């Protein structure tokens, strides 16, 4: 298992776009200023999520993790398996990218316009 990144702050499932199978998790931390973190998963083929997370740690699964979490998947899911909080949730997607900036709930995302999200 390879650690991608972690944040000790609340994240919410902000948006899922069916047309591009894109998942956006967002953290807006009003208590520490206007810092915002967007985590984007493009080309999602499978996900198992909670609506929000008190903190977020993302790992890229290795072959053993893949067998543990998706034992009967075979080649049905394309992309990499990303474990959130050590398997509390997971996303199978092409990649995982993130951006931290000084935006708020209404500022445009660095990842471009996502329908319904500024």
N, C-alpha and C positions, 0 to 999 in steps of 0.2 A: 504494500500500500504506500503510495507516494502522496505526501502532504502538498496540497495546492496553496491553501491560505486559511487563515482563521481570523475572526473578529469577535471581540467580547462586547457585543451590542445586539439589540433586537433586530431581526429581519422578518419581513412579511413576504408572502407570495404576492407580488404586485400585479403581474399580468402573465397570461399565457395566450399566445396568438396561434390559432389553429392554422391559418394560411401559411405560416412559415415555421410552424412547430417550435416557437421560440418562447422560452420561459425567462421571466425577469423576477429576481428576488431583490428587494430594496430595503435599505436601512436608512432612516432619517433620524439623526440623533440631535434633537432640539436641546437637550440638556448640556451638550458640549459645544454648542455653536451650530453653525449651518453645515456640518459635515454630512455628506450623503455617500453611501456605497451602493452601487448597482452591480449585481452579479447576473450575467447573461449566459444562458445555455441555448445555443442554436441547434436546430435539427434534432429536437427531442423525439425519441422513439418510445420511451417508457419513463414514467415517473411515479414515485410513491412519496407523497409530501404531507406535511402538516401545514395549516394556514400561517403559522408563525413560529419563530425560533427565538429563544432568549439569548442565544449566542450561536455562532455559525463556524464550523470547521469543515473544510472540504478536502477529501482525499480522492485520488484517482485509484480505482480498484485494480488489483493485480489478478492474475488468473485464478488463484485460490479464492479470492473474494468473489469473483464472478461466479464460480461454482457454488459458493455458499449462499449468495443472495439471489441468483438466477439459475438454479440447478438444471432446469429443463429448457433454457432459452435457446440453446443451439445458436444458429445464425439469424434468429428472428429479429433481433434488435441490433441496429447499426450504431456505431459510435463507441464511445468509452463510457464505462460505468463510473459515476461520481457518487461517493458515499458522503452524506451530510451527517455530521455529528456521529461518526463511527457506525453508520447504518441505521440511525433513527429514521432517516429518509434517504432516498437515492434518486438519481436522474441518469438516464442513459442518453447521451447527446454527443454531437460532433466535437464540442470543446466546452471549456469553461473560461470565461473572461470576466474581468471586473474593473471597475473604475471608482476611485474616491475623489470627490470634489466638494466644493462649498455650496452645492445646490440644495434646494429644499424639495418639498412635495410637488411643486409646480414648475420647477426648472426643467428644461429639455434634457433628456438623457444623452450622454456621450454616444450611445449606441444607435442614435438616430431616432426618427419618429417611429414609435410603435403605436398602432391604432389604439386609441383610448388612453394613452399615456403621454403626458407632455414631455 
